Amino acid sequence: MASTRVLVVDDHPFALSTLTAALAGRGIDVRGASTAREALALALESRPSVALLDLDLGPGPTGIDLAHALRKELPALGICLLTSYRDPRLAGAGLPTLPIGAIYLCKADVSDMNMIVETISLLEHAPLTRRASLHMASGPTVALTDTQMETMRLVAQGMTNAEIARTRNVTESAVERTLNRLANQLGVTADRSLNTRVQITRAYYALAGADGHDPLAP
């Protein structure tokens, strides 16, 4: 894959350096960027064939926003969202859909670098292929509605039921019903030592990959 040029974008320095070094070790021509602005400038300069983008790039554009901006400049660019989030909705409400042909890959599903290299090869040769399914949501998030997902995210942010009700423009009773259904969907069981909100918050961070473990790290 010596002729393959890949752009890696991640706002975490360790994750960025780890992935770029691993790909370079496979003979891939790889460039790294930590912000959307830097990534766009580097893409126009280096003209990569594939981009591996983190979903959460900190304040400002998300990885999906960047994906659309990159595809506008490079129409044949292969795109992979490589992220710790099990489901993109965990990162926020109202995110745009992925560009045509993009693959969503959760880091927790990556067993080794071979999977990343195979994904790059697939995207390089078929960047715009409409895929029957993305390498993405599996497990408890699949059955969650957008309302349940947003409520879980707001609970994890520390909002009270009253604050969530005001944010979503619904009644507190409606929030309570959503939380009860959400707990059932997530398999949260009654525990006297932990209230339901704490367990929902823990479930959110587990699904967002916030356990401190990076499966791509050596």
ABEGO torsion letter per residue (X at the ends): XAABBBBBBBABAAAAAAAAAAAAAAGBBBBBBABAAAAAAAAAAAGBABBBBBABAEBEBBAAAAAAAAAAABAABBBBBBBABABAAAAEBGBBBBBBGBBBBBAAABABAAAAAAAAAAAAABAABBBABBBBBBEAAAABBAAAAAAAAAAAAGBBAAAAAAAAGBBAAAAAAAAAAAAAAAGBBBBAABBAAAAAAAAAAAAAGBAGBBAABX
